[in-house]
């Protein structure tokens, strides 16, 4: 199961907090728990609950393995210089200057 399939199974968007993931899992578990299955649909509910458990475990593992940058960033002294260092290159940079050689 891919992470995208797990998100779709639990009805999550591209961004979710741990609390939202847990709530989505609990909603799905309440809906598909085999004890709530109508007569004759126990196998379908059991299979769906196994998928839900696998999806939840996949997302939780992804969240636990994610590494966070734990240093607080200090505000730069010169915002314009900071912006130019990060975004002032490539397609976002200033236009190239025309050469001023006038050889008439």
DSSP file (Angstrom, degrees, kcal/mol; ACC not computed):
  #  RESIDUE AA STRUCTURE BP1 BP2  ACC     N-H-->O    O-->H-N    N-H-->O    O-->H-N    TCO  KAPPA ALPHA  PHI   PSI    X-CA   Y-CA   Z-CA
    1    1 A X              0   0    0      0, 0.0     2,-0.1     0, 0.0     0, 0.0   0.000 360.0 360.0 360.0 132.1    0.0    0.0    0.0
    2    2 A X     >  -     0   0    0      1,-0.1     4,-2.1     4,-0.0     5,-0.1  -0.409 360.0-111.0 -84.9 166.5    1.3    3.4   -0.9
    3    3 A X  H  > S+     0   0    0      1,-0.2     4,-2.4     2,-0.2     5,-0.2   0.873 119.5  53.9 -64.3 -37.0    1.1    6.5    1.2
    4    4 A X  H  > S+     0   0    0      2,-0.2     4,-2.4     1,-0.2    -1,-0.2   0.914 108.4  48.4 -64.4 -43.1   -1.4    8.0   -1.2
    5    5 A X  H  > S+     0   0    0      1,-0.2     4,-2.4     2,-0.2    -1,-0.2   0.892 110.8  52.0 -63.5 -39.0   -3.6    4.9   -1.0
    6    6 A X  H  X S+     0   0    0     -4,-2.1     4,-1.8     2,-0.2    -2,-0.2   0.916 109.7  48.8 -63.2 -43.3   -3.5    5.1    2.8
    7    7 A X  H  X>S+     0   0    0     -4,-2.4     5,-2.8     1,-0.2     4,-0.8   0.929 112.7  47.8 -61.7 -45.1   -4.5    8.7    2.8
    8    8 A X  H  <5S+     0   0    0     -4,-2.4     3,-0.5     1,-0.2    -2,-0.2   0.895 109.0  53.7 -64.0 -40.1   -7.4    8.0    0.4
    9    9 A X  H  <5S+     0   0    0     -4,-2.4    -1,-0.2     1,-0.2    -2,-0.2   0.872 115.5  39.4 -63.1 -37.2   -8.6    5.1    2.5
   10   10 A X  H  <5S-     0   0    0     -4,-1.8    -1,-0.2    -5,-0.2    -2,-0.2   0.498 113.3-118.2 -91.0  -3.9   -8.7    7.2    5.6
   11   11 A X  T  <5 +     0   0    0     -4,-0.8     2,-0.3    -3,-0.5    -3,-0.2   0.874  60.8 150.2  72.9  37.2  -10.1   10.2    3.8
   12   12 A X      < -     0   0    0     -5,-2.8    -1,-0.2    -6,-0.1     4,-0.1  -0.732  38.4-135.0-103.3 151.9   -7.1   12.5    4.6
   13   13 A X        -     0   0    0      2,-0.4    -1,-0.1    -2,-0.3     3,-0.0  -0.064  45.0 -79.8 -84.9-166.1   -5.8   15.4    2.5
   14   14 A X  S    S+     0   0    0      1,-0.1     2,-0.4    -2,-0.0    -2,-0.0   0.740 118.5  43.8 -71.5 -22.5   -2.2   16.1    1.6
   15   15 A X        +     0   0    0      2,-0.0    -2,-0.4     0, 0.0     2,-0.3  -0.981  67.8 154.4-126.3 135.6   -1.6   17.7    5.1
   16   16 A X        -     0   0    0     -2,-0.4     2,-0.1    -4,-0.1    -4,-0.0  -0.982  33.3-128.7-156.5 146.3   -2.8   16.4    8.4
   17   17 A X     >  -     0   0    0     -2,-0.3     4,-2.2     1,-0.1     5,-0.2  -0.435  37.2-104.7 -85.2 168.4   -1.8   16.6   12.0
   18   18 A X  H  > S+     0   0    0      1,-0.2     4,-2.6     2,-0.2     5,-0.2   0.897 124.0  54.2 -58.8 -39.2   -1.4   13.5   14.2
   19   19 A X  H  > S+     0   0    0      1,-0.2     4,-2.3     2,-0.2    -1,-0.2   0.899 108.4  48.0 -62.8 -41.4   -4.7   14.3   15.8
   20   20 A X  H  > S+     0   0    0      2,-0.2     4,-2.4     1,-0.2    -1,-0.2   0.872 111.0  51.1 -67.6 -37.4   -6.4   14.4   12.4
   21   21 A X  H  X S+     0   0    0     -4,-2.2     4,-2.3     2,-0.2    -2,-0.2   0.935 112.0  46.8 -64.0 -46.1   -4.9   11.1   11.4
   22   22 A X  H  X S+     0   0    0     -4,-2.6     4,-2.4     1,-0.2    -2,-0.2   0.901 112.5  49.8 -63.0 -41.6   -6.0    9.5   14.6
   23   23 A X  H  X S+     0   0    0     -4,-2.3     4,-2.3     2,-0.2    -1,-0.2   0.901 110.4  50.0 -65.0 -40.8   -9.5   10.9   14.2
   24   24 A X  H  X S+     0   0    0     -4,-2.4     4,-2.3     2,-0.2    -2,-0.2   0.899 111.0  50.0 -64.2 -40.2   -9.8    9.7   10.6
   25   25 A X  H  X S+     0   0    0     -4,-2.3     4,-2.7     1,-0.2    -2,-0.2   0.930 110.9  48.7 -62.8 -45.4   -8.7    6.2   11.7
   26   26 A X  H  X S+     0   0    0     -4,-2.4     4,-2.5     2,-0.2    -2,-0.2   0.885 110.5  50.9 -65.0 -38.5  -11.2    6.1   14.5
   27   27 A X  H  X S+     0   0    0     -4,-2.3     4,-2.0     2,-0.2    -1,-0.2   0.941 113.5  44.8 -61.4 -46.7  -14.0    7.2   12.2
   28   28 A X  H  X S+     0   0    0     -4,-2.3     4,-2.5     1,-0.2    -2,-0.2   0.886 112.7  51.5 -65.7 -38.8  -13.1    4.5    9.7
   29   29 A X  H  X S+     0   0    0     -4,-2.7     4,-1.3     1,-0.2    -1,-0.2   0.897 109.3  49.9 -66.9 -39.7  -12.8    1.9   12.4
   30   30 A X  H  < S+     0   0    0     -4,-2.5    -1,-0.2     1,-0.2    -2,-0.2   0.903 115.1  44.8 -63.2 -39.5  -16.2    2.8   13.8
   31   31 A X  H  < S+     0   0    0     -4,-2.0    -2,-0.2    -5,-0.2    -1,-0.2   0.895 125.3  28.7 -71.3 -40.5  -17.7    2.5   10.3
   32   32 A X  H  < S+     0   0    0     -4,-2.5    17,-0.3    -5,-0.1    -1,-0.2   0.271  78.3 134.9-111.1  10.1  -16.0   -0.7    9.3
   33   33 A X    ><  -     0   0    0     -4,-1.3     3,-2.1    -3,-0.2     4,-0.2  -0.392  59.1-129.2 -62.8 134.9  -15.4   -2.7   12.5
   34   34 A X  G >  S+     0   0    0      1,-0.3     3,-1.3    11,-0.2    -1,-0.1   0.766 105.5  65.5 -58.1 -26.8  -16.4   -6.3   12.0
   35   35 A X  G 3  S+     0   0    0      1,-0.2    -1,-0.3    10,-0.1    -2,-0.1   0.723 102.8  48.5 -67.9 -19.2  -18.6   -6.2   15.1
   36   36 A X  G <  S+     0   0    0     -3,-2.1    -1,-0.2     6,-0.1    -2,-0.2   0.349  85.3 123.3 -99.6   4.6  -20.9   -3.7   13.4
   37   37 A X    <   -     0   0    0     -3,-1.3     5,-0.1    -4,-0.2     3,-0.1  -0.402  64.6-118.0 -70.1 139.1  -21.2   -5.7   10.2
   38   38 A X    >   -     0   0    0      1,-0.2     3,-2.4     3,-0.1     4,-0.2  -0.340  52.0 -71.4 -68.4 160.2  -24.6   -6.7    9.0
   39   39 A X  T 3  S+     0   0    0      1,-0.3    -1,-0.2     2,-0.1     0, 0.0  -0.298 123.0  15.8 -56.8 128.1  -25.4  -10.4    8.8
   40   40 A X  T 3  S+     0   0    0     -3,-0.1    -1,-0.3    -2,-0.0     3,-0.2   0.278 109.3  81.5  92.5  -9.5  -23.5  -11.9    5.9
   41   41 A X    <>  +     0   0    0     -3,-2.4     4,-2.3     1,-0.1     5,-0.2   0.185  53.2 109.2-111.3  15.6  -21.0   -9.0    5.4
   42   42 A X  H  > S+     0   0    0      1,-0.2     4,-2.6     2,-0.2     5,-0.2   0.895  77.8  51.4 -60.4 -41.7  -18.6  -10.0    8.2
   43   43 A X  H  > S+     0   0    0      2,-0.2     4,-2.4     1,-0.2    -1,-0.2   0.907 110.2  49.1 -64.1 -41.9  -15.8  -11.0    5.7
   44   44 A X  H  > S+     0   0    0      1,-0.2     4,-2.5     2,-0.2    -1,-0.2   0.925 113.7  46.0 -62.9 -44.6  -16.1   -7.7    3.8
   45   45 A X  H  X S+     0   0    0     -4,-2.3     4,-2.6     2,-0.2    -2,-0.2   0.892 111.8  51.4 -66.4 -39.8  -15.9   -5.7    7.0
   46   46 A X  H  X S+     0   0    0     -4,-2.6     4,-1.9    -5,-0.2    -1,-0.2   0.923 111.8  47.2 -62.8 -43.9  -13.0   -7.8    8.3
   47   47 A X  H  X S+     0   0    0     -4,-2.4     4,-1.9     2,-0.2    -2,-0.2   0.920 113.0  48.5 -62.9 -44.6  -11.1   -7.2    5.1
   48   48 A X  H  X S+     0   0    0     -4,-2.5     4,-2.3     1,-0.2    -2,-0.2   0.891 109.5  52.6 -63.8 -39.8  -11.8   -3.5    5.1
   49   49 A X  H  X S+     0   0    0     -4,-2.6     4,-2.5   -17,-0.3    -1,-0.2   0.867 106.8  52.8 -65.9 -35.4  -10.7   -3.2    8.7
   50   50 A X  H  X S+     0   0    0     -4,-1.9     4,-2.2     2,-0.2    -1,-0.2   0.897 109.9  48.9 -64.5 -39.7   -7.4   -4.9    7.9
   51   51 A X  H  X S+     0   0    0     -4,-1.9     4,-2.5     2,-0.2    -2,-0.2   0.902 110.8  50.3 -64.9 -41.1   -6.9   -2.3    5.1
   52   52 A X  H  X S+     0   0    0     -4,-2.3     4,-2.6     2,-0.2    -2,-0.2   0.915 110.7  48.9 -63.6 -44.1   -7.7    0.5    7.5
   53   53 A X  H  X S+     0   0    0     -4,-2.5     4,-2.5     1,-0.2    -1,-0.2   0.912 112.1  48.8 -61.8 -42.6   -5.3   -0.8   10.1
   54   54 A X  H  X S+     0   0    0     -4,-2.2     4,-2.2     2,-0.2    -2,-0.2   0.901 111.6  49.6 -64.3 -40.9   -2.6   -1.1    7.4
   55   55 A X  H  X S+     0   0    0     -4,-2.5     4,-2.2     2,-0.2    -2,-0.2   0.923 111.6  48.4 -63.5 -45.0   -3.2    2.4    6.1
   56   56 A X  H  X S+     0   0    0     -4,-2.6     4,-2.6     1,-0.2     5,-0.2   0.920 111.8  49.1 -62.6 -44.4   -3.1    3.8    9.6
   57   57 A X  H  X S+     0   0    0     -4,-2.5     4,-2.4     1,-0.2    -1,-0.2   0.884 109.9  52.5 -63.3 -38.5    0.2    2.0   10.4
   58   58 A X  H  X S+     0   0    0     -4,-2.2     4,-2.0     2,-0.2    -1,-0.2   0.925 112.8  43.5 -62.3 -46.0    1.7    3.2    7.1
   59   59 A X  H  X S+     0   0    0     -4,-2.2     4,-2.5     2,-0.2    -2,-0.2   0.911 113.5  50.5 -68.8 -42.3    0.9    6.9    7.9
   60   60 A X  H  X S+     0   0    0     -4,-2.6     4,-2.6     1,-0.2    -2,-0.2   0.909 110.5  50.0 -62.9 -41.8    2.0    6.6   11.5
   61   61 A X  H  X S+     0   0    0     -4,-2.4     4,-2.0     2,-0.2    -1,-0.2   0.914 110.3  50.7 -62.4 -42.6    5.3    5.1   10.4
   62   62 A X  H  X S+     0   0    0     -4,-2.0     4,-0.8     1,-0.2    -2,-0.2   0.926 112.2  47.0 -60.1 -44.9    5.8    7.9    7.9
   63   63 A X  H >< S+     0   0    0     -4,-2.5     3,-0.6     1,-0.2    -2,-0.2   0.908 112.5  49.1 -64.3 -42.3    5.1   10.5   10.6
   64   64 A X  H 3< S+     0   0    0     -4,-2.6    -1,-0.2     1,-0.2    -2,-0.2   0.827 111.5  49.3 -68.5 -31.0    7.5    8.9   13.1
   65   65 A X  H 3< S+     0   0    0     -4,-2.0    -1,-0.2    -5,-0.2    -2,-0.2   0.589  85.0 108.9 -84.8 -10.5   10.3    8.6   10.5
   66   66 A X    <<  -     0   0    0     -4,-0.8     2,-0.5    -3,-0.6    -3,-0.0  -0.473  63.9-140.9 -69.4 133.9   10.0   12.2    9.4
   67   67 A X        -     0   0    0     -2,-0.2     2,-0.3     2,-0.0    -2,-0.1  -0.843  12.9-154.0-101.5 131.3   13.0   14.3   10.6
   68   68 A X        -     0   0    0     -2,-0.5     2,-0.8     2,-0.0     0, 0.0  -0.741  21.3-118.8-101.9 148.3   12.4   17.8   11.8
   69   69 A X        -     0   0    0     -2,-0.3    -2,-0.0     1,-0.1    -1,-0.0  -0.794  30.7-171.0 -83.5 113.1   14.9   20.7   11.8
   70   70 A X        +     0   0    0     -2,-0.8     2,-0.4     2,-0.1    -1,-0.1   0.252  49.0  99.0 -98.8  12.7   15.1   21.5   15.5
   71   71 A X  S    S-     0   0    0      1,-0.0     2,-0.4     0, 0.0    -2,-0.1  -0.836  74.1-123.2 -99.7 136.8   17.1   24.7   15.5
   72   72 A X        -     0   0    0     -2,-0.4     2,-0.4     1,-0.1    -2,-0.1  -0.615  25.7-129.5 -77.1 132.6   15.3   27.9   15.8
   73   73 A X        -     0   0    0     -2,-0.4     2,-0.3     1,-0.0    -1,-0.1  -0.671  17.3-139.5 -84.8 132.2   16.0   30.2   12.9
   74   74 A X        -     0   0    0     -2,-0.4     2,-0.1     1,-0.1    -1,-0.0  -0.643  27.5-100.5 -89.3 149.7   17.1   33.7   13.7
   75   75 A X        -     0   0    0     -2,-0.3    -1,-0.1     1,-0.1     2,-0.0  -0.448  42.2-113.3 -67.5 136.7   15.8   36.7   11.7
   76   76 A X        -     0   0    0     -2,-0.1     3,-0.2     1,-0.1    -1,-0.1  -0.360  11.6-134.1 -70.5 152.9   18.3   37.9    9.2
   77   77 A X  S    S+     0   0    0      1,-0.3     2,-0.6     2,-0.1    -1,-0.1   0.883  98.7  35.0 -71.9 -39.3   19.8   41.3    9.6
   78   78 A X     >  -     0   0    0      1,-0.1     4,-2.3     2,-0.0    -1,-0.3  -0.906  66.0-172.9-122.0 101.9   19.3   42.3    6.0
   79   79 A X  H  > S+     0   0    0     -2,-0.6     4,-2.6    -3,-0.2     5,-0.2   0.850  86.3  54.5 -63.8 -36.0   16.1   40.9    4.5
   80   80 A X  H  > S+     0   0    0      2,-0.2     4,-2.4     1,-0.2    -1,-0.2   0.924 110.5  45.4 -65.9 -42.9   17.0   42.1    1.0
   81   81 A X  H  > S+     0   0    0      2,-0.2     4,-2.2     1,-0.2    -2,-0.2   0.909 112.9  51.6 -64.8 -41.9   20.3   40.3    1.1
   82   82 A X  H  X S+     0   0    0     -4,-2.3     4,-1.5     2,-0.2    -2,-0.2   0.917 111.5  47.2 -60.2 -44.7   18.7   37.2    2.5
   83   83 A X  H  X>S+     0   0    0     -4,-2.6     4,-3.4     1,-0.2     5,-0.7   0.920 111.2  50.9 -64.4 -44.1   16.1   37.2   -0.3
   84   84 A X  H  X5S+     0   0    0     -4,-2.4     4,-1.2     1,-0.2    -1,-0.2   0.872 107.9  53.2 -62.7 -37.7   18.8   37.7   -3.0
   85   85 A X  H  <5S+     0   0    0     -4,-2.2    -1,-0.2     1,-0.2    -2,-0.2   0.853 121.3  30.6 -66.3 -34.1   20.9   34.8   -1.7
   86   86 A X  H  <5S+     0   0    0     -4,-1.5    -2,-0.2    -3,-0.2    -1,-0.2   0.858 139.3  12.7 -93.2 -39.7   17.9   32.4   -1.8
   87   87 A X  H  <5S+     0   0    0     -4,-3.4    -3,-0.2    -5,-0.2    -2,-0.2   0.457  99.6  88.8-121.1  -3.4   15.8   33.6   -4.7
   88   88 A X  S  <<S+     0   0    0     -4,-1.2     6,-0.5    -5,-0.7     2,-0.3   0.144  78.7  77.8 -87.2  22.0   17.8   36.2   -6.6
   89   89 A X  S >  S+     0   0    0      4,-0.2     3,-1.3    -3,-0.1     4,-0.1  -0.829  85.8   6.5-124.9 164.5   19.4   33.5   -8.9
   90   90 A X  G >  S-     0   0    0     -2,-0.3     3,-1.3     1,-0.3    -3,-0.0  -0.345 128.3 -12.4  68.2-143.6   18.2   31.6  -11.9
   91   91 A X  G 3  S+     0   0    0      1,-0.3    -1,-0.3    -2,-0.0    -3,-0.0   0.724 139.2  54.7 -66.6 -20.4   14.8   32.5  -13.4
   92   92 A X  G <  S+     0   0    0     -3,-1.3    -1,-0.3    -5,-0.0    -2,-0.2   0.554  89.7 100.6 -89.5  -7.8   13.9   34.6  -10.3
   93   93 A X  S <  S-     0   0    0     -3,-1.3    -4,-0.2     1,-0.2     3,-0.1  -0.123  86.7 -79.5 -73.5 172.1   17.1   36.7  -10.6
   94   94 A X        -     0   0    0     -6,-0.5    -1,-0.2     1,-0.1     3,-0.1  -0.317  60.5 -87.3 -67.5 155.5   17.3   40.2  -12.0
   95   95 A X        -     0   0    0      1,-0.1    -1,-0.1    -3,-0.1     2,-0.1  -0.285  51.8 -94.9 -62.8 149.6   17.4   40.5  -15.8
   96   96 A X        -     0   0    0     -3,-0.1     2,-0.3     1,-0.1    -1,-0.1  -0.400  42.2-116.9 -65.4 140.0   20.8   40.3  -17.4
   97   97 A X        -     0   0    0     -2,-0.1     2,-0.2    -3,-0.1    -1,-0.1  -0.573  24.6-119.4 -80.3 140.5   22.4   43.7  -18.0
   98   98 A X        -     0   0    0     -2,-0.3     2,-0.1     1,-0.1    -1,-0.1  -0.519  35.2-103.1 -73.3 143.8   23.1   44.7  -21.5
   99   99 A X        -     0   0    0     -2,-0.2    -1,-0.1     1,-0.1     0, 0.0  -0.462  22.4-148.0 -68.9 143.1   26.7   45.4  -22.2
  100  100 A X        +     0   0    0     -2,-0.1     2,-0.6     2,-0.1    -1,-0.1   0.140  52.1 131.5-100.8  18.6   27.4   49.1  -22.5
  101  101 A X        -     0   0    0      1,-0.1     2,-0.8     2,-0.1    -2,-0.1  -0.614  37.7-168.7 -72.5 117.1   30.2   48.8  -25.0
  102  102 A X        +     0   0    0     -2,-0.6     2,-0.8     1,-0.0    -1,-0.1  -0.859  14.5 169.6-111.2  99.5   29.4   51.3  -27.7
  103  103 A X              0   0    0     -2,-0.8    -2,-0.1     1,-0.2    -1,-0.0  -0.612 360.0 360.0-107.9  71.3   31.6   50.6  -30.7
  104  104 A X              0   0    0     -2,-0.8    -1,-0.2     0, 0.0    -2,-0.0   0.448 360.0 360.0 -80.3 360.0   30.0   52.9  -33.2
